[in-house]
Amino acid sequence: MFSQITKIKAFVKSLLLPVYYRYLYTSTLLRRYSIKLLSSRQTIDYLINSKCSLSRFGDGEFRLAMAYSTGRENNEGIGFQEYDPVLGKRLYEILTTPRKNHKIGLPSPIFGRINKLLKPVARDYWKNQALKYFDWLYKAVDKDTVYLDSFFSRFYMDYKNHSKCEEYIRALSKIWMGCDLIVVEGELTRFGVGNDLFESASSVRRIICPAKNAFSRLEDIENAIIESADAESLVLVALGPTATIIAADMSACGIRTIDIGHIDIEYEWMRLGVETKVPVAGKYVNEARVADTGVISDEDYSRQIITRIL
């Protein structure tokens, strides 16, 4: 009898919980749409036409910043970046403190703006993230500020329709067209290597950083950028939550810096025509179950490296 009652309770719970979560998600609709947020394409246009820097926030940055700001700190980190209270503090301060010539990117899916365009798995994932983070995020953001879309770097894998991806990439490449680029990346990221992503740039130099726990070398990385960049440089950073902080810090130093995210991997998946997050030869893909980061032989890539901080 006891086992039957337990089974009945579990069955009722399985029916009611989805309804409850749907109610919670729907109840935030008006607040989610009250946040001023540009679309991905508007974000690209903004970055092309302005000289601002950009710090992107996603679920990983939310997790670390919320752990600090709520006092519910943990030691779990986010896989490639261990938790550090100073990291959480810096992320929260950047999220909540306006800066001149610097914008914050927030992920449009957490606000439900593009749900109809996403694959079911991605849509459900971001609904869950909204349930987890939105109430906290709503209290943290400024309701009068216009935010950019941090999801502008995610243009392929999570979407149902890929028909405009090539056009999207052409628009993206205008952000660095004619620029002297400094790419700050993890040791195994190899951003733009083996493809034509940076074909429109005037030049490319690279600062190679730790593939994991890059925040522990923040000061060294930022000093290397300052030593290498000038007022005409555009710095692109692909370094997880550390990139969010670097973009804010370098902007304050007068160095335009964009936290560029996963654009390269999304482009590689687009070129492969795949529908799941697969490894990419010679590049670290933290979202793939297996990484393929073997040694690559690329003379251009090797020549572009100006500093290694490992």
Secondary structure, DSSP 8 states (H G I E B T S, - for coil): -HHHHHHHHHHHHHHHHHHHHHHHHHHTHHHHHHSEE--HHHHHHHHHH---EEEE--HHHHHHHHHHHHS---S-TTSSS---HHHHHHHHHHHHS-BTTEEEEE-GGGGTTTGGGB-HHHHHHHHHHHHHHHHHHHHHS-TTSEEEEGGGG--STTBS--TTHHHHHHHHHTTSTT-EEEEEEETTT-TTTTSSTTTTSSEEEEEEE-SS-GGGGHHHHHHHHHHH--TTEEEEEESTHHHHHHHHHHHHTT--EEE-TTHHHHHHHHHHT-SS---BTTB--TTSSS-B------HHHHHHEEEE--
